Structure formats: C-alpha cells, structure tokens
Amino acid sequence: MAPVVSPVPTSEDLPSSTVVGIIGGGIVGLTAALVLAERGIPVVVLEKGRLAGEQSSRNLGWIRKMGRSVADVPLACVADRLWAGLAARVGEDVGYRQAGIMYLARTQAEMDMHRGWLDSVRDLSLDSRLLTAPQVDMLVPHGQGTWAGGIYTPSDGRAEPTRAASAIARAATRHGAIIVEQCAVRTLSMEGGQVKGLVTERGEMRCEQVLLAGGLWSRRFLGNLGIGLPTLPLVCSALRTSPLDGMGEIAVGAPDFSFRKRLDGGYTITQRGALDAPLTLDHLRIGMRYLPTLRQQIGNLRIGIGREFVEDLMLARRWDKAAVSPFERVRVKDPAANAALVAEAMDNLVRAWPTFGNAAVAQSWAGTMDITPDSLPVIGAVTKMPGLTLASGFSGHGFGTSLAAGALAVDLLTGQAPIVEATPYRLDRFT
Ligand SMILES: Cc1cc2nc3c(=O)[nH]c(=O)nc-3n(C[C@H](O)[C@H](O)[C@H](O)COP(=O)(O)OP(=O)(O)OC[C@H]3O[C@@H](n4cnc5c(N)ncnc54)[C@H](O)[C@@H]3O)c2cc1C
C-alpha cells in the first residue's frame, strides 16, 4: 500500500501558455516550480498521476551527505541549508530534523570502506567521524549487535516524504505556480529547432522553456525524441512501525537493515543490503555500463525476471503525439512491497535492537528508483533540444538533495549563476 500523501488543491484546467513548463510533480519538479514562482516567473507543473505519487513519497526520508560521491557533496551541503529554512519558507513543518545519521560496520573491511570515504571528503569540512563499537553503544544504547564500529554525521538528518513535496507544492501555488494533475505530457512541441511547448493528453500548452523532472520516466520520454539517458529501475521495499519509545533520534544504517524515526513516533525501516532488480529490456541493453559501480553491490541485488519484463515490453518506446503515451498507461508506478525483504529487515533489526520487537508493523510499500551508471543525477541542458533542461536520475538519494537540485535546474534554465558547480551533472558525461 502506497504512503498517503498530504493532499494539495490543484488546477482543473490546462493553461494555454506559460513561460516554464515542468514535466513531473515529484519533489524535484515541485521545488523548481517554487523557486521559479518565488522569482516571479510564470510556471506550470504537469503531473501524469498524483503529486509525489512515485519516488518522492515512497522514500525513506534520509537527508545525508555521508556516503555520497565527493562530486555530490556540495549539492547536499546546499540542500542542508535549504532544508533548515524550508519550514519558514513554506509555512509548515515537514519533519526536518538534523538529528544525525550513523552507518554501522560489522567487519574491518566495512570499516575500511567508511574510512576510505572519510578520506575522500577530507577537504570538504564535513562533521563526519568514525566511531568505535563502545561509541556506537553510547549514541544508540540497548543494542545487542556486534559491531566493528561505524561512521557518524551529526549534521545529517531526515524529513517526512509524505509532507515535504506537498508543502512545497502548496507554497508554489501561493506564489502563483499552476499545478495540473492527471495530465501526462506526451512529447515536446518544436519550432525552428527550439522547444515551443508541450503536447499533453489534454492538448498543447505553449512555453518558452521546459524542465523534464519525470523521475524514472525521463529515460522513456527522451528515448522517444532519440536522446539517450541511461537510467535503470531498482525497487526498494520499506515498512513503517507504530509509535515506539526508547530508540532515540539518530537514523541508523547497518549492512542489512536501517531505521529512522518518523514525526508520528514510529520508524521507517528497510533491508538496507537488498534491492529488487526485476529485469526489463533496459537492464539487458545498458546493464553492462553499470558494472564498474555495481561490482561491489551485485550481491545485494535480488535479480528476477517476471511480470515486470512483459509489462515493460508492452509499453511503447516510440509513439506519435496523437497516440496515447506510456505516461497515460501507467499513472502511478506502484510496485508491490517484497514481503520477504521487509520481514528480513525487521528480523535483522530486532536481533540488533530488541526494543523494536515491541513495535507493530503498520504498513509496507515499495518504490522504483532511477539509477544512473555513476549514481549521480543529470541536471542540465539537453543540448540537442534547445529550451529543454533535465533533472532526473537521482539514483535512490535525490530526496535529500532535491531542494538544491530543483534550484540548480532553475539557475541553469534561466541562465543565472548556478547555486553549485553543475559540471558533475552534465548529460554529456555519458556520451
Ligand atoms: C523506496 C525508496 C527509498 C528512497 N530513500 C531515499 C532516502 O532515504 N533519501 C533520499 O535522498 N532519496 C531516497 N530515495 C530517492 C528519492 O525518493 C528520489 O531520488 C526523489 O524522490 C526523486 O524525485 P523526482 O522528483 O526526480 O522523481 P519522482 O518522485 O519519481 O517524480 C517524477 C514524477 O514525474 C511524473 N512524470 C513522469 N513522466 C511524466 C510525463 N510524461 N508527464 C507528466 N508527469 C510525468 C511521475 O508521475 C512522477 O510523479 C528513495 C527512493 C525510493 C523509491
């Protein structure tokens, strides 16, 4: 069952024109809409299903710098600042708490990995530090796990995915943005080699600039235009518990479970060491490009071939603007939670912190992530399509950076000085 997203009043009608059209009402597209609206630039967000119905409400809510590739840390640092100011900016508590994140290591090899990451970010002045096993016990007491140690970043944190995107959407609307749900964008409308609008299932909307923030659908959207974006789907299952006392505020990621406290007093939990990889044609087509980064994690993937393969094959890869597009056929991507994996996560966690044995499982769900070969998103212009900017491929960690990513996409689209150096996110790094 999908997490219930805080509702947002949206517009029934598709405007005939605007300045910036945004494809996708996930947290990245909505943040970009807020930034544009705050700057007084007319903007319309078009969402094929429900706002935040896909990754943006299903994620775990971790906001972290720790464990990111060095190139991605500056964006995460800017995002921290923006998260800290978000409640005041949107007038609502979205559950942002800078309560710290800890990763645990069972073996010396895992400790070496954490040490290696810490070395790689030495010049970035982060507050991350290695922990001994007694220090782990002090920070998160009552555990029975045997740890080689851990790594801890006090300034990392969390927020509530079911609240954040909605609060941003409401604020964007107050600033003048228009949001239309149940309105799939089929393709771009071009004139003289320049983007001039969006062709939607409800007709055409003229605009000067387009931001494609379509999450895992951006690859298919661009593929129809003959542009390659390498992203592969991986499915993460999660559960939430009923309220539980005594486990504190720090979010903890062990090799085979993770937990973080929720605003409702429960915890969001996942089997951190396992993701489902239901094979699609794309895995066979571009999977080899992932080998360098996936080599260490391949054991964590539960690879299977089944219904997903056939369903994906049946969705068009090329279509005409007059035809019903794949985006109308799948309004909300809603994979089933892997019951075995969430049970495994809970078992592993209860062994390490028996207090969790007192918590009832209130709900489980899954979400499909859009993973690039280097796990960095693409944020920047699509040079083959003047007027089109892309912000997608957040690789399972885009909730944390979304506030900065949306702002960066707007800076690039409007030609302003970028909020951070955008070179690591260029699309042409894949060509
Ligand atoms: C289970 C899970 C756990 C995760 N945990 C974390 C975490 O703890 N921390 C973290 O930082 N990140 C996490 N992530 C990743 C994070 O959720 C994503 O990176 C982030 O939400 C991406 O936001 P988005 O706006 O790019 O994409 P999405 O939220 O997927 O939004 C894209 C939207 O575009 C719409 N769309 C697509 N094509 C069209 C079209 N043609 N017309 C109209 N609409 C269209 C879709 O319907 C969708 O609503 C997790 C993800 C999952 C699935």
The ligand as an SDF file (V2000), in Angstrom:
LIG
                    3D

 53 58  0  0  0  0  0  0  0  0999 V2000
   11.9120    3.2510   -1.5840 C   0  0  0  0  0  0  0  0  0  0  0  0
   12.7970    4.4270   -1.8410 C   0  0  0  0  0  0  0  0  0  0  0  0
   13.6260    4.9040   -0.8200 C   0  0  0  0  0  0  0  0  0  0  0  0
   14.3880    6.0480   -1.0300 C   0  0  0  0  0  0  0  0  0  0  0  0
   15.0500    6.6020    0.0370 N   0  0  0  0  0  0  0  0  0  0  0  0
   15.6650    7.8010   -0.1110 C   0  0  0  0  0  0  0  0  0  0  0  0
   16.2420    8.4600    1.0130 C   0  0  0  0  0  0  0  0  0  0  0  0
   16.1330    7.9990    2.1390 O   0  0  0  0  0  0  0  0  0  0  0  0
   16.8840    9.6220    0.8170 N   0  0  0  0  0  0  0  0  0  0  0  0
   16.9970   10.1890   -0.4390 C   0  0  0  0  0  0  0  0  0  0  0  0
   17.6500   11.2340   -0.5610 O   0  0  0  0  0  0  0  0  0  0  0  0
   16.4060    9.6230   -1.5070 N   0  0  0  0  0  0  0  0  0  0  0  0
   15.7320    8.4510   -1.3770 C   0  0  0  0  0  0  0  0  0  0  0  0
   15.1220    7.8730   -2.4420 N   0  0  0  0  0  0  0  0  0  0  0  0
   15.2000    8.5390   -3.7460 C   0  0  0  0  0  0  0  0  0  0  0  0
   14.2550    9.7330   -3.8530 C   0  0  0  0  0  0  0  0  0  0  0  0
   12.9550    9.3580   -3.4650 O   0  0  0  0  0  0  0  0  0  0  0  0
   14.2440   10.2190   -5.3100 C   0  0  0  0  0  0  0  0  0  0  0  0
   15.5770   10.4090   -5.7540 O   0  0  0  0  0  0  0  0  0  0  0  0
   13.4820   11.5250   -5.4580 C   0  0  0  0  0  0  0  0  0  0  0  0
   12.2170   11.4500   -4.8710 O   0  0  0  0  0  0  0  0  0  0  0  0
   13.3550   11.8400   -6.9440 C   0  0  0  0  0  0  0  0  0  0  0  0
   12.4100   12.8600   -7.1150 O   0  0  0  0  0  0  0  0  0  0  0  0
   11.9040   13.1870   -8.5740 P   0  0  0  0  0  0  0  0  0  0  0  0
   11.0360   14.3780   -8.4490 O   0  0  0  0  0  0  0  0  0  0  0  0
   13.0820   13.2430   -9.5020 O   0  0  0  0  0  0  0  0  0  0  0  0
   11.1250   11.8790   -9.0500 O   0  0  0  0  0  0  0  0  0  0  0  0
    9.6690   11.3070   -8.7340 P   0  0  0  0  0  0  0  0  0  0  0  0
    9.2790   11.4900   -7.3330 O   0  0  0  0  0  0  0  0  0  0  0  0
    9.6730    9.9120   -9.2500 O   0  0  0  0  0  0  0  0  0  0  0  0
    8.7130   12.2270   -9.6070 O   0  0  0  0  0  0  0  0  0  0  0  0
    8.6420   12.1840  -11.0030 C   0  0  0  0  0  0  0  0  0  0  0  0
    7.2090   12.4950  -11.3810 C   0  0  0  0  0  0  0  0  0  0  0  0
    7.1370   12.7340  -12.7790 O   0  0  0  0  0  0  0  0  0  0  0  0
    5.8900   12.2450  -13.2350 C   0  0  0  0  0  0  0  0  0  0  0  0
    6.0130   12.0840  -14.6890 N   0  0  0  0  0  0  0  0  0  0  0  0
    6.9180   11.3370  -15.3480 C   0  0  0  0  0  0  0  0  0  0  0  0
    6.7560   11.4520  -16.6810 N   0  0  0  0  0  0  0  0  0  0  0  0
    5.7160   12.2870  -16.8660 C   0  0  0  0  0  0  0  0  0  0  0  0
    5.0700   12.7910  -18.0420 C   0  0  0  0  0  0  0  0  0  0  0  0
    5.4710   12.4630  -19.2650 N   0  0  0  0  0  0  0  0  0  0  0  0
    4.0220   13.6360  -17.8750 N   0  0  0  0  0  0  0  0  0  0  0  0
    3.6180   14.0210  -16.6260 C   0  0  0  0  0  0  0  0  0  0  0  0
    4.1900   13.5570  -15.4940 N   0  0  0  0  0  0  0  0  0  0  0  0
    5.2330   12.7060  -15.6120 C   0  0  0  0  0  0  0  0  0  0  0  0
    5.7260   10.9510  -12.4570 C   0  0  0  0  0  0  0  0  0  0  0  0
    4.3870   10.5110  -12.4220 O   0  0  0  0  0  0  0  0  0  0  0  0
    6.2830   11.3270  -11.1000 C   0  0  0  0  0  0  0  0  0  0  0  0
    5.2590   11.7500  -10.2090 O   0  0  0  0  0  0  0  0  0  0  0  0
   14.3780    6.6950   -2.2940 C   0  0  0  0  0  0  0  0  0  0  0  0
   13.5810    6.1940   -3.3260 C   0  0  0  0  0  0  0  0  0  0  0  0
   12.7910    5.0800   -3.1060 C   0  0  0  0  0  0  0  0  0  0  0  0
   11.9040    4.5800   -4.2190 C   0  0  0  0  0  0  0  0  0  0  0  0
  1  2  1  0
  2  3  1  0
  2 52  2  0
  3  4  2  0
  4  5  1  0
  4 50  1  0
  5  6  2  0
  6  7  1  0
  6 13  1  0
  7  8  2  0
  7  9  1  0
  9 10  1  0
 10 11  2  0
 10 12  1  0
 12 13  2  0
 13 14  1  0
 14 15  1  0
 14 50  1  0
 15 16  1  0
 16 17  1  0
 16 18  1  0
 18 19  1  0
 18 20  1  0
 20 21  1  0
 20 22  1  0
 22 23  1  0
 23 24  1  0
 24 25  2  0
 24 26  1  0
 24 27  1  0
 27 28  1  0
 28 29  2  0
 28 30  1  0
 28 31  1  0
 31 32  1  0
 32 33  1  0
 33 34  1  0
 33 48  1  0
 34 35  1  0
 35 36  1  0
 35 46  1  0
 36 37  1  0
 36 45  1  0
 37 38  2  0
 38 39  1  0
 39 40  1  0
 39 45  2  0
 40 41  1  0
 40 42  2  0
 42 43  1  0
 43 44  2  0
 44 45  1  0
 46 47  1  0
 46 48  1  0
 48 49  1  0
 50 51  2  0
 51 52  1  0
 52 53  1  0
M  END
$$$$
